[in-house]
């Protein structure tokens, strides 16, 4: 569904459904949104167009947000094929939409083919301007909520997996309190590995994220939330399962097939050079590998508690073979708004109450 925007620009109003401007301030706000959409986007790509054609700021008469959102999702998924599911479109339709956008802009935004998917220099600049545009739209929704004295809009929150079993964290309680305080905010929760969360914050996929941090997060504002202890485990089918801790040496462990995670450090863990034989980005993947009986690996104690209690897992020398992950609440640059701060404060409160 589209409607005429500023200077004839067509704006898709999929997620933006402004009410009838029954009050002067609402009319001014709607006009402001249209001007923001046009000015930010055209300012962002005018330099690109000038480099390409030698022309000044273009007059976009029919660029709509729908095509730009398709482009954004393609970039997020790093390719046309991967974007099919999230967009609900065939690859042929996605290609057609991208050609349409490139024709409207007069720019080649990306290369796709046997060599893989990557953005051109013009594509990177347009993508940056597009993120500014989407950020302005989100800010508009927040600003309208401020005028009304309420929190509205959408909050994109990212976290790693296996948080629900961490009762000391109480993420579910924090989210429940958030909804009570801001019932008109649409909360979008995404589960991803730490690297993807950090990248998503930088690209403004998320406003706020909860992730383990070993080194500083360049370009991101973050604060410590809690620590999580991980122990070394093996499954009931593994040869070490029935052996007492006193009979297991570091040399024995170094000979076992080790299931690591993609974001683990390459250096020795607990002073042992493990034999990396499998890896996964998620705790559930690690648990599956351990239950197979072929691998040993680290899991958070709260996540391993139930299978350990049922006799499917055992911790190996837990008094010495463990490490602590330090979790931070991190914010997207320039997106530390009231809704993001509210959720972060509620998570921090739960952590403080539990002494996590």
C-alpha positions as a Markdown table, in Angstrom:
| # | Residue | x | y | z |
|---|---|---|---|---|
| 1 | Unk | 0.0 | 0.0 | 0.0 |
| 2 | Unk | 1.5 | 3.3 | -1.0 |
| 3 | Unk | 0.6 | 7.0 | -0.8 |
| 4 | Unk | 2.1 | 10.1 | -2.4 |
| 5 | Unk | 5.0 | 11.4 | -0.4 |
| 6 | Unk | 6.9 | 14.7 | -0.5 |
| 7 | Unk | 7.7 | 15.9 | -4.0 |
| 8 | Unk | 5.8 | 13.0 | -5.5 |
| 9 | Unk | 7.8 | 10.4 | -3.7 |
| 10 | Unk | 5.9 | 7.1 | -3.0 |
| 11 | Unk | 6.2 | 6.0 | 0.5 |
| 12 | Unk | 5.2 | 2.4 | 1.6 |
| 13 | Unk | 3.3 | 2.6 | 4.8 |
| 14 | Unk | 3.5 | -1.1 | 5.7 |
| 15 | Unk | 4.6 | -0.6 | 9.4 |
| 16 | Unk | 3.8 | 3.1 | 9.5 |
| 17 | Unk | 0.1 | 3.8 | 9.7 |
| 18 | Unk | -0.4 | 7.4 | 10.8 |
| 19 | Unk | -3.7 | 8.3 | 12.2 |
| 20 | Unk | -5.9 | 11.0 | 10.7 |
| 21 | Unk | -4.4 | 14.3 | 11.5 |
| 22 | Unk | -7.2 | 15.5 | 13.6 |
| 23 | Unk | -5.0 | 17.9 | 15.6 |
| 24 | Unk | -2.6 | 20.5 | 14.2 |
| 25 | Unk | 0.5 | 18.9 | 16.0 |
| 26 | Unk | -0.3 | 15.6 | 14.3 |
| 27 | Unk | -0.5 | 17.2 | 10.9 |
| 28 | Unk | 2.8 | 18.9 | 11.5 |
| 29 | Unk | 4.3 | 15.5 | 12.7 |
| 30 | Unk | 3.1 | 13.7 | 9.6 |
| 31 | Unk | 4.6 | 16.4 | 7.4 |
| 32 | Unk | 7.8 | 16.2 | 9.4 |
| 33 | Unk | 8.1 | 12.5 | 8.7 |
| 34 | Unk | 7.7 | 13.0 | 5.0 |
| 35 | Unk | 10.3 | 15.6 | 5.0 |
| 36 | Unk | 12.7 | 13.5 | 7.1 |
| 37 | Unk | 12.2 | 10.6 | 4.7 |
| 38 | Unk | 13.0 | 12.7 | 1.7 |
| 39 | Unk | 15.8 | 14.9 | 3.1 |
| 40 | Unk | 17.8 | 12.2 | 4.9 |
| 41 | Unk | 17.7 | 9.7 | 2.0 |
| 42 | Unk | 18.3 | 12.1 | -0.8 |
| 43 | Unk | 21.1 | 13.9 | 1.2 |
| 44 | Unk | 22.7 | 10.5 | 1.8 |
| 45 | Unk | 22.8 | 9.4 | -1.8 |
| 46 | Unk | 23.2 | 12.7 | -3.6 |
| 47 | Unk | 26.9 | 12.4 | -3.3 |
| 48 | Unk | 26.7 | 8.9 | -4.8 |
| 49 | Unk | 24.7 | 10.1 | -7.7 |
| 50 | Unk | 27.0 | 13.0 | -8.2 |
| 51 | Unk | 30.0 | 10.7 | -8.4 |
| 52 | Unk | 28.2 | 8.4 | -10.8 |
| 53 | Unk | 26.6 | 10.9 | -13.1 |
| 54 | Unk | 28.0 | 14.3 | -12.3 |
| 55 | Unk | 24.5 | 15.5 | -11.3 |
| 56 | Unk | 23.5 | 17.2 | -8.1 |
| 57 | Unk | 20.8 | 16.0 | -5.7 |
| 58 | Unk | 18.3 | 13.9 | -7.7 |
| 59 | Unk | 14.6 | 14.4 | -7.7 |
| 60 | Unk | 13.1 | 11.0 | -6.7 |
| 61 | Unk | 9.6 | 10.9 | -7.9 |
| 62 | Unk | 8.8 | 7.2 | -7.3 |
| 63 | Unk | 11.2 | 5.6 | -4.8 |
| 64 | Unk | 9.2 | 3.8 | -2.1 |
| 65 | Unk | 10.2 | 2.3 | 1.2 |
| 66 | Unk | 9.2 | -1.2 | 0.2 |
| 67 | Unk | 12.1 | -1.7 | -2.3 |
| 68 | Unk | 14.5 | -0.2 | 0.2 |
| 69 | Unk | 13.4 | -2.6 | 2.9 |
| 70 | Unk | 13.9 | -5.5 | 0.5 |
| 71 | Unk | 17.4 | -4.3 | -0.2 |
| 72 | Unk | 18.0 | -4.0 | 3.6 |
| 73 | Unk | 16.9 | -7.6 | 4.2 |
| 74 | Unk | 19.1 | -8.9 | 1.3 |
| 75 | Unk | 22.1 | -7.2 | 2.9 |
| 76 | Unk | 21.2 | -8.5 | 6.3 |
| 77 | Unk | 21.0 | -12.0 | 5.0 |
| 78 | Unk | 24.1 | -11.6 | 2.9 |
| 79 | Unk | 22.5 | -12.7 | -0.4 |
| 80 | Unk | 19.3 | -13.3 | -2.4 |
| 81 | Unk | 19.0 | -17.0 | -1.6 |
| 82 | Unk | 19.2 | -16.5 | 2.1 |
| 83 | Unk | 16.6 | -13.7 | 2.0 |
| 84 | Unk | 13.9 | -15.8 | 0.4 |
| 85 | Unk | 12.5 | -17.1 | 3.6 |
| 86 | Unk | 12.4 | -13.9 | 5.6 |
| 87 | Unk | 11.0 | -11.9 | 2.7 |
| 88 | Unk | 8.6 | -14.6 | 1.6 |
| 89 | Unk | 9.6 | -14.2 | -2.0 |
| 90 | Unk | 11.1 | -16.3 | -4.7 |
| 91 | Unk | 14.7 | -15.6 | -5.8 |
| 92 | Unk | 13.4 | -14.5 | -9.2 |
| 93 | Unk | 11.0 | -12.0 | -7.5 |
| 94 | Unk | 13.8 | -10.6 | -5.3 |
| 95 | Unk | 16.1 | -10.2 | -8.3 |
| 96 | Unk | 13.3 | -8.3 | -10.2 |
| 97 | Unk | 12.7 | -6.0 | -7.2 |
| 98 | Unk | 16.4 | -5.3 | -6.9 |
| 99 | Unk | 16.7 | -4.5 | -10.6 |
| 100 | Unk | 13.7 | -2.1 | -10.2 |
| 101 | Unk | 15.4 | -0.3 | -7.4 |
| 102 | Unk | 18.7 | 0.0 | -9.2 |
| 103 | Unk | 17.0 | 1.3 | -12.3 |
| 104 | Unk | 15.2 | 4.0 | -10.2 |
| 105 | Unk | 18.4 | 5.0 | -8.6 |
| 106 | Unk | 20.5 | 4.7 | -11.7 |
| 107 | Unk | 23.1 | 2.8 | -9.6 |
| 108 | Unk | 24.5 | -0.7 | -9.4 |
| 109 | Unk | 24.0 | -1.6 | -5.7 |
| 110 | Unk | 25.4 | -5.1 | -5.5 |
| 111 | Unk | 27.0 | -7.9 | -7.5 |
| 112 | Unk | 25.5 | -11.3 | -7.4 |
| 113 | Unk | 26.4 | -14.5 | -9.2 |
| 114 | Unk | 28.9 | -17.3 | -9.0 |
| 115 | Unk | 31.4 | -15.1 | -7.2 |
| 116 | Unk | 28.9 | -14.6 | -4.4 |
| 117 | Unk | 27.0 | -11.5 | -3.1 |
| 118 | Unk | 28.7 | -8.2 | -2.2 |
| 119 | Unk | 27.9 | -4.6 | -2.2 |
| 120 | Unk | 29.4 | -2.1 | -4.6 |
| 121 | Unk | 30.9 | 1.1 | -3.3 |
| 122 | Unk | 27.7 | 2.9 | -4.3 |
| 123 | Unk | 25.7 | 0.1 | -2.7 |
| 124 | Unk | 27.5 | 0.6 | 0.6 |
| 125 | Unk | 26.8 | 4.3 | 0.6 |
| 126 | Unk | 23.1 | 3.9 | -0.3 |
| 127 | Unk | 22.8 | 1.2 | 2.4 |
| 128 | Unk | 24.2 | 3.7 | 5.0 |
| 129 | Unk | 21.8 | 6.4 | 3.9 |
| 130 | Unk | 19.0 | 3.9 | 4.0 |
| 131 | Unk | 19.8 | 3.0 | 7.6 |
| 132 | Unk | 19.7 | 6.7 | 8.5 |
| 133 | Unk | 16.3 | 6.8 | 6.9 |
| 134 | Unk | 14.9 | 3.9 | 8.8 |
| 135 | Unk | 16.4 | 5.3 | 12.0 |
| 136 | Unk | 14.6 | 8.6 | 11.4 |
| 137 | Unk | 11.3 | 6.7 | 11.0 |
| 138 | Unk | 11.9 | 4.8 | 14.3 |
| 139 | Unk | 12.8 | 8.1 | 15.9 |
| 140 | Unk | 9.6 | 9.7 | 14.6 |
| 141 | Unk | 7.5 | 7.0 | 16.3 |
| 142 | Unk | 9.4 | 7.5 | 19.5 |
| 143 | Unk | 9.0 | 11.3 | 19.3 |
| 144 | Unk | 5.2 | 11.0 | 18.8 |
| 145 | Unk | 5.1 | 8.7 | 21.8 |
| 146 | Unk | 7.0 | 11.4 | 23.8 |
| 147 | Unk | 4.4 | 14.0 | 22.8 |
| 148 | Unk | 1.6 | 11.7 | 24.0 |
| 149 | Unk | 3.5 | 10.9 | 27.2 |
| 150 | Unk | 3.9 | 7.2 | 26.3 |
| 151 | Unk | 6.4 | 4.8 | 24.8 |
| 152 | Unk | 5.5 | 3.5 | 21.4 |
| 153 | Unk | 7.1 | 2.1 | 18.3 |
| 154 | Unk | 9.3 | -1.0 | 17.9 |
| 155 | Unk | 12.3 | -2.2 | 19.9 |
| 156 | Unk | 14.6 | -4.7 | 18.2 |
| 157 | Unk | 16.4 | -6.8 | 20.9 |
| 158 | Unk | 19.0 | -9.4 | 20.3 |
| 159 | Unk | 20.4 | -12.1 | 22.6 |
| 160 | Unk | 22.3 | -15.3 | 22.5 |
| 161 | Unk | 20.5 | -18.6 | 23.1 |
| 162 | Unk | 20.1 | -20.6 | 26.3 |
| 163 | Unk | 19.1 | -17.5 | 28.4 |
| 164 | Unk | 15.7 | -18.8 | 29.5 |
| 165 | Unk | 17.3 | -21.5 | 31.8 |
| 166 | Unk | 19.4 | -18.8 | 33.6 |
| 167 | Unk | 17.0 | -18.1 | 36.5 |
| 168 | Unk | 19.6 | -15.7 | 38.0 |
| 169 | Unk | 19.3 | -13.5 | 35.0 |
| 170 | Unk | 15.5 | -13.5 | 34.9 |
| 171 | Unk | 15.2 | -12.3 | 31.3 |
| 172 | Unk | 11.6 | -13.4 | 31.2 |
| 173 | Unk | 10.8 | -11.3 | 34.3 |
| 174 | Unk | 12.5 | -8.3 | 32.8 |
| 175 | Unk | 10.5 | -8.6 | 29.6 |
| 176 | Unk | 7.3 | -9.0 | 31.5 |
| 177 | Unk | 8.0 | -5.8 | 33.4 |
| 178 | Unk | 8.9 | -4.1 | 30.2 |
| 179 | Unk | 5.6 | -4.9 | 28.6 |
| 180 | Unk | 3.7 | -3.7 | 31.7 |
| 181 | Unk | 5.6 | -0.4 | 31.5 |
| 182 | Unk | 5.4 | 0.0 | 27.7 |
| 183 | Unk | 2.5 | -2.0 | 26.4 |
| 184 | Unk | 2.3 | -0.1 | 23.1 |
| 185 | Unk | 5.9 | -1.0 | 22.2 |
| 186 | Unk | 6.3 | -3.9 | 19.7 |
| 187 | Unk | 9.2 | -6.0 | 21.0 |
| 188 | Unk | 11.1 | -8.0 | 18.3 |
| 189 | Unk | 13.5 | -10.6 | 19.9 |
| 190 | Unk | 16.1 | -12.2 | 17.8 |
| 191 | Unk | 18.5 | -15.0 | 18.9 |
| 192 | Unk | 21.9 | -15.0 | 17.3 |
| 193 | Unk | 25.6 | -15.7 | 18.0 |
| 194 | Unk | 27.7 | -12.9 | 19.7 |
| 195 | Unk | 29.4 | -11.9 | 16.4 |
| 196 | Unk | 26.1 | -11.5 | 14.6 |
| 197 | Unk | 24.7 | -9.5 | 17.6 |
| 198 | Unk | 27.7 | -7.1 | 17.6 |
| 199 | Unk | 27.4 | -6.6 | 13.9 |
| 200 | Unk | 23.7 | -6.2 | 14.1 |
| 201 | Unk | 24.1 | -3.4 | 16.6 |
| 202 | Unk | 26.6 | -1.6 | 14.3 |
| 203 | Unk | 24.2 | -1.9 | 11.3 |
| 204 | Unk | 21.3 | -0.9 | 13.5 |
| 205 | Unk | 19.5 | -4.2 | 13.1 |
| 206 | Unk | 19.1 | -4.1 | 16.9 |
| 207 | Unk | 18.8 | -1.2 | 19.3 |
| 208 | Unk | 20.0 | -3.2 | 22.3 |
| 209 | Unk | 21.5 | -6.6 | 22.7 |
| 210 | Unk | 22.7 | -9.0 | 25.5 |
| 211 | Unk | 25.9 | -10.8 | 24.6 |
| 212 | Unk | 29.1 | -12.2 | 26.1 |
| 213 | Unk | 32.1 | -9.9 | 25.8 |
| 214 | Unk | 35.7 | -10.9 | 26.1 |
| 215 | Unk | 37.3 | -7.8 | 24.5 |
| 216 | Unk | 36.2 | -4.2 | 24.1 |
| 217 | Unk | 33.3 | -3.6 | 21.6 |
| 218 | Unk | 34.6 | -0.9 | 19.3 |
| 219 | Unk | 32.0 | 1.6 | 18.3 |
| 220 | Unk | 29.4 | 0.3 | 20.8 |
| 221 | Unk | 28.2 | 1.6 | 24.2 |
| 222 | Unk | 27.9 | -1.2 | 26.7 |
| 223 | Unk | 27.7 | -2.0 | 30.4 |
| 224 | Unk | 28.3 | -5.1 | 32.4 |
| 225 | Unk | 25.2 | -7.2 | 33.2 |
| 226 | Unk | 26.2 | -10.5 | 34.8 |
| 227 | Unk | 28.7 | -13.4 | 34.6 |
| 228 | Unk | 27.9 | -17.0 | 33.5 |
| 229 | Unk | 29.9 | -20.0 | 34.6 |
| 230 | Unk | 30.6 | -22.8 | 32.1 |
| 231 | Unk | 31.8 | -26.3 | 33.0 |
| 232 | Unk | 33.4 | -29.1 | 30.9 |
| 233 | Unk | 30.9 | -31.9 | 30.2 |
| 234 | Unk | 30.7 | -35.3 | 28.5 |
| 235 | Unk | 27.7 | -37.4 | 27.5 |
| 236 | Unk | 26.6 | -40.7 | 29.1 |
| 237 | Unk | 27.8 | -42.5 | 26.0 |
| 238 | Unk | 31.3 | -41.0 | 26.2 |
| 239 | Unk | 34.3 | -43.2 | 27.4 |
| 240 | Unk | 35.1 | -40.7 | 30.2 |
| 241 | Unk | 31.6 | -40.7 | 31.6 |
| 242 | Unk | 32.2 | -43.5 | 34.1 |
| 243 | Unk | 35.8 | -42.6 | 34.9 |
| 244 | Unk | 36.4 | -40.7 | 38.2 |
| 245 | Unk | 37.8 | -37.2 | 38.0 |
| 246 | Unk | 41.0 | -38.4 | 39.7 |
| 247 | Unk | 41.7 | -40.7 | 36.9 |
| 248 | Unk | 41.3 | -38.1 | 34.1 |
| 249 | Unk | 44.4 | -36.1 | 33.3 |
| 250 | Unk | 44.8 | -33.0 | 31.1 |
| 251 | Unk | 46.6 | -35.2 | 28.5 |
| 252 | Unk | 43.5 | -37.5 | 28.5 |
| 253 | Unk | 41.3 | -34.5 | 27.8 |
| 254 | Unk | 43.6 | -33.2 | 25.1 |
| 255 | Unk | 43.1 | -36.5 | 23.2 |
| 256 | Unk | 39.3 | -36.3 | 23.2 |
| 257 | Unk | 37.3 | -34.8 | 20.3 |
| 258 | Unk | 36.3 | -31.4 | 21.5 |
| 259 | Unk | 33.1 | -29.5 | 20.5 |
| 260 | Unk | 33.8 | -25.8 | 20.5 |
| 261 | Unk | 31.8 | -22.7 | 19.7 |
| 262 | Unk | 32.5 | -20.4 | 16.8 |
| 263 | Unk | 33.1 | -17.5 | 19.1 |
| 264 | Unk | 35.4 | -19.2 | 21.6 |
| 265 | Unk | 39.0 | -18.0 | 21.8 |
| 266 | Unk | 41.6 | -19.9 | 19.9 |
| 267 | Unk | 44.0 | -20.1 | 22.8 |
| 268 | Unk | 44.1 | -22.8 | 25.4 |
| 269 | Unk | 41.0 | -23.2 | 27.6 |
| 270 | Unk | 41.6 | -24.0 | 31.3 |
| 271 | Unk | 45.3 | -24.6 | 30.3 |
| 272 | Unk | 44.4 | -27.4 | 27.9 |
| 273 | Unk | 45.0 | -27.6 | 24.2 |
| 274 | Unk | 41.7 | -29.2 | 23.2 |
| 275 | Unk | 41.4 | -31.1 | 19.9 |
| 276 | Unk | 38.7 | -29.1 | 18.1 |
| 277 | Unk | 36.7 | -31.7 | 16.1 |
| 278 | Unk | 33.3 | -29.9 | 15.8 |
| 279 | Unk | 32.0 | -26.4 | 16.4 |
| 280 | Unk | 28.6 | -24.7 | 16.6 |
| 281 | Unk | 27.3 | -21.2 | 17.3 |
| 282 | Unk | 24.6 | -22.3 | 19.7 |
| 283 | Unk | 24.4 | -24.0 | 23.1 |
| 284 | Unk | 21.8 | -26.4 | 21.8 |
| 285 | Unk | 24.2 | -27.5 | 19.1 |
| 286 | Unk | 26.9 | -28.1 | 21.7 |
| 287 | Unk | 24.5 | -30.1 | 23.9 |
| 288 | Unk | 23.5 | -32.3 | 20.9 |
| 289 | Unk | 27.2 | -33.0 | 20.1 |
| 290 | Unk | 27.8 | -34.0 | 23.8 |
| 291 | Unk | 24.8 | -36.2 | 24.0 |
| 292 | Unk | 26.1 | -38.1 | 20.9 |
| 293 | Unk | 28.9 | -39.5 | 23.1 |
| 294 | Unk | 31.6 | -38.5 | 20.6 |
| 295 | Unk | 32.6 | -35.2 | 22.1 |
| 296 | Unk | 33.5 | -33.2 | 25.2 |
| 297 | Unk | 32.7 | -29.5 | 25.5 |
| 298 | Unk | 31.7 | -26.6 | 27.7 |
| 299 | Unk | 28.1 | -25.6 | 28.7 |
| 300 | Unk | 26.6 | -23.1 | 31.1 |
| 301 | Unk | 25.7 | -24.9 | 34.4 |
| 302 | Unk | 22.1 | -23.8 | 34.2 |
| 303 | Unk | 21.6 | -25.1 | 30.7 |
| 304 | Unk | 23.2 | -28.5 | 31.5 |
| 305 | Unk | 21.4 | -28.9 | 34.8 |
| 306 | Unk | 18.4 | -30.9 | 33.6 |
| 307 | Unk | 20.3 | -33.5 | 31.4 |
| 308 | Unk | 23.0 | -33.8 | 34.1 |
| 309 | Unk | 20.3 | -34.5 | 36.7 |
| 310 | Unk | 18.8 | -37.1 | 34.4 |
| 311 | Unk | 22.2 | -38.8 | 34.0 |
| 312 | Unk | 22.7 | -37.8 | 30.4 |
| 313 | Unk | 25.6 | -35.5 | 31.1 |
| 314 | Unk | 28.4 | -35.3 | 33.7 |
| 315 | Unk | 30.7 | -32.4 | 34.6 |
| 316 | Unk | 34.4 | -33.3 | 34.4 |
| 317 | Unk | 36.5 | -32.0 | 37.3 |
| 318 | Unk | 34.2 | -29.1 | 37.9 |
| 319 | Unk | 36.3 | -27.7 | 40.8 |
| 320 | Unk | 39.0 | -26.7 | 38.2 |
| 321 | Unk | 37.7 | -27.0 | 34.6 |
| 322 | Unk | 35.4 | -24.0 | 34.2 |
| 323 | Unk | 35.5 | -20.4 | 33.0 |
| 324 | Unk | 33.2 | -17.4 | 33.3 |
| 325 | Unk | 31.6 | -15.5 | 30.4 |
| 326 | Unk | 31.0 | -11.8 | 31.2 |
| 327 | Unk | 27.7 | -10.6 | 29.6 |
| 328 | Unk | 27.1 | -7.0 | 28.6 |
| 329 | Unk | 24.1 | -5.0 | 27.6 |
| 330 | Unk | 25.1 | -3.1 | 24.5 |
| 331 | Unk | 23.4 | -0.4 | 22.5 |
| 332 | Unk | 23.5 | 0.5 | 18.8 |
| 333 | Unk | 25.3 | 3.8 | 18.1 |
| 334 | Unk | 22.9 | 6.7 | 18.3 |
| 335 | Unk | 20.0 | 4.4 | 19.2 |
| 336 | Unk | 20.1 | 4.6 | 23.0 |
| 337 | Unk | 16.5 | 5.7 | 23.2 |
| 338 | Unk | 14.0 | 5.6 | 26.0 |
| 339 | Unk | 12.6 | 2.1 | 25.1 |
| 340 | Unk | 16.1 | 0.6 | 24.8 |
| 341 | Unk | 17.2 | 2.2 | 28.1 |
| 342 | Unk | 14.0 | 0.9 | 29.8 |
| 343 | Unk | 14.6 | -2.7 | 28.8 |
| 344 | Unk | 18.3 | -2.5 | 29.7 |
| 345 | Unk | 17.5 | -1.0 | 33.1 |
| 346 | Unk | 15.0 | -3.8 | 33.8 |
| 347 | Unk | 17.5 | -6.5 | 32.8 |
| 348 | Unk | 20.1 | -4.9 | 35.0 |
| 349 | Unk | 17.7 | -4.7 | 37.9 |
| 350 | Unk | 17.0 | -8.4 | 37.7 |
| 351 | Unk | 20.7 | -9.2 | 37.6 |
| 352 | Unk | 21.3 | -6.9 | 40.6 |
| 353 | Unk | 18.5 | -8.6 | 42.6 |
| 354 | Unk | 20.0 | -12.0 | 41.9 |
| 355 | Unk | 23.6 | -10.9 | 42.5 |
| 356 | Unk | 24.4 | -12.4 | 39.0 |
